[in-house]
Amino acid sequence: MENIEISVIIPVYNSEKFIVKCLDSLEAQSMKEIEVILINDGSTDQTKELIEEYQKTHNLKIRLYSRENAGQAAARNFGVLQAQGNYIAFLDSDDYVEPDYLQQMYQTARHYDSEVVTSGYRTVKPDGTVLQTTCVSSFGEVTDYGRPGMFVVWAKLFLRDFIIRNQFQFPEGGKIYEDVPFSLETKFKGKNVKAISYIGYNYVQHESSTMSSSKVKCSRFPFDKMEATIRDTMPKDAEARDRFEFEVLHFFAGFLFFFCRKAKREDIWILSDFARREILTYFPGYAKNPYVGFKKEKELPFVHRTAIWVFVQTIRLHVLKMFAFAVTRF
């Protein structure tokens, strides 16, 4: 049986403009013991045909599955069940990676016996112009946990047995931010979780990127999964618990203040009530979190540190709903 070390899982939906570049970047990988699992999630353009042609004309090991449209979360869950590699990497169909990307991640995972490894990434335009570079290990080539706020599952490598054993899944049903519970669970339940200063993932930002074309609606937020994740992932170790608490504060602050732009008032209020209830229920000492503050966690941009501090204060002063609604009008 062919040796497969990494299964790369890629949901695809109407990706005809980007999928070839994505696949080219995988064929160029210095590490060859990989398979690419493509889940065609009901595409209505030429995506499927392009992939089938690629299979015929290139040596990259591709397995293509076509299903009715069920969303990215369902496609990823399905891909995990098909994976044969010892490790799993998730890739979005409009993104691409550098030639040594998988090799760097794999070597780190093997060296440290890590169940999760995170790398940095570049935010780029479709033409390759770099908009922003995000490093997740600013204070060393390899660090534990890494930069807070990495709520995406791409730019990461997971031990497949770790995912299967813990039955980690993405919340299905067309939800938004389905990466967040999965990211929190794996980061705080994983063994020897590492972040590396290497940057090899290119996150392509364009008009049709997820979350860029529609307002946030609370009906699509994974409330049940988010609460279950917070409740069941709570670390017992005091330092890890503080880190976990800070990550949750970070998510809610960024989500409410930055990603709910122009959302309806009733959506903002429901989401704000949920965030406040979660914090008060599971993190009663949130106001004293040692990582909250303007001069703390300097890996984060100042605006992020400020948002988290403001989020904490608005909960304390019982004005979160009003503040979140006001700030999202701009």
Legacy VTK file of the C-alpha trace (Angstrom):
# vtk DataFile Version 3.0
C-alpha trace
ASCII
DATASET POLYDATA
POINTS 330 float
0.000 0.000 0.000
1.303 3.440 -0.919
2.702 5.409 2.021
0.595 8.514 2.682
1.735 10.797 5.461
-0.586 13.778 4.896
-4.141 13.986 3.609
-4.979 17.468 2.324
-8.733 18.086 2.518
-10.207 20.717 0.195
-13.932 21.524 -0.067
-14.665 23.040 -3.488
-17.671 25.046 -4.572
-17.641 27.034 -7.820
-13.872 27.338 -7.634
-13.035 27.277 -11.338
-11.017 30.501 -11.130
-8.703 29.272 -8.377
-8.598 25.481 -8.147
-5.819 24.905 -10.679
-3.437 27.272 -8.888
-4.326 25.593 -5.602
-3.564 22.138 -7.014
-0.389 23.339 -8.722
0.928 24.465 -5.333
0.306 20.988 -3.931
1.915 19.215 -6.866
4.997 21.397 -6.298
5.364 20.268 -2.678
8.800 19.003 -1.683
7.002 16.356 0.357
5.500 13.765 -1.969
3.841 11.346 0.471
0.536 13.191 0.266
-2.967 12.701 -1.053
-5.458 15.409 -1.957
-9.101 14.821 -1.090
-11.396 17.146 -3.018
-15.060 17.336 -2.041
-17.051 18.948 -4.836
-19.891 20.502 -2.862
-22.472 20.859 -5.625
-20.526 23.215 -7.903
-22.488 24.635 -10.837
-19.502 25.909 -12.829
-16.604 24.009 -14.432
-14.863 23.112 -11.169
-15.528 19.379 -11.423
-14.386 19.202 -15.048
-11.188 21.094 -14.300
-10.328 18.706 -11.463
-11.034 15.654 -13.615
-8.779 17.031 -16.336
-6.087 17.725 -13.753
-6.263 14.120 -12.589
-5.588 12.941 -16.138
-2.660 15.239 -16.878
-0.782 15.493 -13.556
0.869 13.100 -11.115
-0.684 14.540 -7.958
-2.622 11.856 -6.067
-6.191 13.174 -6.101
-9.396 11.624 -4.854
-12.486 13.513 -5.990
-15.899 13.135 -4.380
-18.984 14.943 -5.680
-21.950 15.569 -3.394
-25.023 17.751 -3.244
-24.328 21.133 -1.738
-24.236 20.812 2.055
-21.719 23.468 3.028
-18.033 23.628 3.880
-18.388 22.060 7.329
-20.103 18.943 5.991
-17.521 18.647 3.231
-14.662 18.800 5.717
-16.278 16.242 8.011
-16.730 13.916 5.052
-13.123 14.474 3.970
-11.794 13.507 7.391
-13.580 10.169 7.156
-11.961 9.469 3.772
-8.423 10.462 4.826
-5.736 7.782 4.846
-2.757 9.890 5.901
-1.271 9.991 9.371
-1.840 13.746 9.396
-4.559 16.024 8.046
-4.222 19.501 6.571
-7.158 21.651 5.506
-6.844 23.948 2.517
-9.404 26.315 1.006
-9.832 25.932 -2.733
-8.968 29.554 -3.526
-5.747 29.519 -1.483
-2.301 28.115 -2.241
0.833 27.124 -0.337
4.602 27.436 -0.716
6.580 24.378 -1.968
7.995 23.482 1.465
4.786 24.142 3.410
3.770 20.557 4.193
7.382 19.481 4.803
7.894 22.213 7.416
4.669 21.357 9.218
5.299 17.622 9.092
8.875 17.863 10.399
7.716 19.966 13.335
4.905 17.540 14.186
7.236 14.552 14.080
10.053 16.234 16.008
7.843 17.374 18.892
5.308 14.542 18.715
2.671 17.238 18.202
-0.999 16.630 17.617
-1.436 20.171 16.265
1.026 22.457 14.482
0.204 26.006 13.345
2.114 28.168 10.866
1.841 31.789 9.829
0.194 32.992 6.650
0.086 35.785 4.122
-3.133 37.536 3.162
-2.826 38.155 -0.574
-4.810 39.462 -3.516
-5.629 37.041 -6.358
-2.627 38.429 -8.277
-0.290 37.561 -5.381
0.101 41.061 -3.969
0.731 40.703 -0.232
-1.735 42.631 1.909
-0.615 41.400 5.313
1.733 38.869 6.881
0.700 37.104 10.079
3.315 35.345 12.192
2.055 32.960 14.877
5.376 32.493 16.683
6.945 35.924 17.013
9.222 35.091 19.947
10.914 31.955 18.657
11.098 29.559 15.749
8.842 27.160 17.659
6.608 28.062 20.605
3.877 26.395 22.638
0.306 27.314 21.647
1.409 30.309 19.562
-0.361 33.553 18.838
-3.909 33.802 20.226
-6.810 34.225 17.858
-5.978 31.658 15.159
-9.579 30.561 14.752
-9.124 29.065 11.281
-8.246 25.448 10.512
-6.075 26.105 7.493
-2.365 26.840 8.098
-2.485 23.938 10.555
-1.543 20.272 10.602
-3.459 17.764 12.737
-2.685 14.203 13.721
-5.532 12.238 12.133
-5.806 9.796 15.043
-6.223 12.759 17.409
-9.202 14.055 15.407
-10.830 10.641 15.027
-10.229 9.584 18.632
-11.859 12.750 19.996
-14.597 12.807 17.352
-13.923 16.446 16.524
-16.376 17.708 13.925
-17.388 20.965 12.288
-20.950 22.152 13.022
-22.988 21.510 9.881
-26.063 23.210 8.497
-24.658 26.245 6.701
-23.240 27.815 9.854
-20.725 30.648 9.983
-17.509 30.535 11.978
-17.605 26.747 12.035
-13.797 26.831 12.319
-13.893 28.397 15.776
-15.133 25.502 17.961
-12.871 23.062 16.089
-9.869 25.358 16.548
-10.498 25.850 20.268
-11.027 22.139 20.907
-7.928 21.004 19.077
-5.680 23.744 20.460
-6.545 23.088 24.087
-7.034 19.328 23.991
-4.044 18.565 21.806
-0.735 17.184 23.030
2.421 19.244 22.426
0.601 21.917 20.435
3.219 23.989 18.601
3.373 27.148 16.498
6.210 27.865 14.080
7.542 31.163 12.768
7.605 29.769 9.224
5.059 31.345 6.854
3.954 29.229 3.926
0.182 29.536 3.535
-1.319 32.137 1.176
-4.833 33.200 2.086
-6.407 34.770 -0.986
-8.832 37.590 -0.267
-11.337 38.466 -2.949
-14.906 39.670 -3.279
-16.433 36.205 -3.000
-14.392 35.201 0.067
-16.387 33.733 2.957
-18.040 36.387 5.155
-17.261 39.239 2.725
-20.569 39.411 0.903
-23.307 39.145 3.523
-24.259 40.487 6.915
-23.948 38.255 9.952
-27.227 36.637 10.969
-27.594 34.994 14.348
-29.599 32.168 12.757
-26.335 30.937 11.218
-24.215 31.158 14.361
-23.359 27.746 15.910
-24.672 28.550 19.413
-25.003 24.961 20.638
-21.610 23.849 19.350
-19.897 26.948 20.714
-21.359 26.462 24.192
-20.515 22.749 24.190
-16.959 23.548 23.155
-16.478 26.109 25.919
-18.026 23.816 28.512
-16.197 20.645 27.506
-12.797 22.089 26.575
-12.162 23.970 29.819
-8.588 23.072 30.880
-7.941 21.978 34.439
-4.507 23.565 34.599
-4.769 27.183 35.835
-2.390 28.685 33.254
-4.020 26.820 30.371
-7.427 27.872 31.675
-6.359 31.536 31.606
-5.152 31.096 28.045
-8.394 29.419 27.029
-10.443 32.149 28.683
-8.439 34.803 26.835
-8.984 33.031 23.504
-12.748 33.038 24.077
-12.700 36.717 25.073
-10.639 37.403 21.965
-13.084 35.633 19.695
-16.211 37.323 21.003
-14.577 40.773 20.992
-13.424 40.420 17.395
-16.650 38.837 16.232
-18.988 41.397 17.775
-16.940 44.532 17.139
-15.380 43.799 13.747
-17.294 41.077 11.904
-20.876 42.049 12.665
-20.761 45.253 10.624
-24.220 46.512 9.685
-25.930 43.440 11.141
-29.490 43.994 12.304
-30.026 45.205 15.847
-31.892 42.063 16.900
-28.994 39.909 15.652
-26.429 42.029 17.491
-28.474 41.845 20.693
-28.960 38.081 20.551
-25.259 37.491 19.843
-24.218 39.947 22.567
-26.511 38.287 25.112
-25.057 34.905 24.222
-21.465 36.138 24.543
-22.130 37.788 27.909
-23.937 34.717 29.235
-21.109 32.416 28.183
-18.476 34.590 29.831
-20.387 35.002 33.094
-21.297 31.310 33.245
-17.953 29.738 32.468
-15.436 32.479 33.295
-16.634 34.329 36.409
-13.157 35.755 36.980
-12.865 37.083 33.414
-12.157 40.676 34.504
-8.891 39.568 36.125
-7.545 37.545 33.208
-3.755 38.087 33.222
-3.550 38.373 29.423
-6.047 41.239 29.112
-4.497 44.689 28.862
-3.008 47.227 26.466
0.564 46.121 27.202
-0.116 42.385 27.323
0.081 39.784 24.524
2.164 41.988 22.222
1.949 39.427 19.429
-1.526 40.853 18.860
-2.073 44.194 17.105
-2.862 47.050 19.476
-6.394 47.326 18.077
-7.050 43.692 19.040
-5.737 44.180 22.569
-7.901 47.286 22.883
-11.004 45.499 21.605
-10.586 42.688 24.137
-10.141 45.174 26.986
-13.219 47.121 25.859
-15.217 43.890 25.569
-14.370 43.036 29.173
-15.342 46.515 30.388
-18.654 46.551 28.527
-19.626 43.272 30.159
-18.717 44.627 33.591
-20.728 47.812 32.972
-23.728 45.966 31.437
-23.493 47.951 28.172
-22.234 45.298 25.751
-25.371 45.210 23.593
-25.552 48.976 23.173
-21.830 49.360 22.533
-21.681 46.485 20.033
-24.639 47.861 18.119
-23.152 51.361 18.043
-19.677 50.314 16.910
-21.020 48.069 14.128
-22.869 50.979 12.493
-19.604 52.391 11.132
LINES 1 331
330 0 1 2 3 4 5 6 7 8 9 10 11 12 13 14 15 16 17 18 19 20 21 22 23 24 25 26 27 28 29 30 31 32 33 34 35 36 37 38 39 40 41 42 43 44 45 46 47 48 49 50 51 52 53 54 55 56 57 58 59 60 61 62 63 64 65 66 67 68 69 70 71 72 73 74 75 76 77 78 79 80 81 82 83 84 85 86 87 88 89 90 91 92 93 94 95 96 97 98 99 100 101 102 103 104 105 106 107 108 109 110 111 112 113 114 115 116 117 118 119 120 121 122 123 124 125 126 127 128 129 130 131 132 133 134 135 136 137 138 139 140 141 142 143 144 145 146 147 148 149 150 151 152 153 154 155 156 157 158 159 160 161 162 163 164 165 166 167 168 169 170 171 172 173 174 175 176 177 178 179 180 181 182 183 184 185 186 187 188 189 190 191 192 193 194 195 196 197 198 199 200 201 202 203 204 205 206 207 208 209 210 211 212 213 214 215 216 217 218 219 220 221 222 223 224 225 226 227 228 229 230 231 232 233 234 235 236 237 238 239 240 241 242 243 244 245 246 247 248 249 250 251 252 253 254 255 256 257 258 259 260 261 262 263 264 265 266 267 268 269 270 271 272 273 274 275 276 277 278 279 280 281 282 283 284 285 286 287 288 289 290 291 292 293 294 295 296 297 298 299 300 301 302 303 304 305 306 307 308 309 310 311 312 313 314 315 316 317 318 319 320 321 322 323 324 325 326 327 328 329
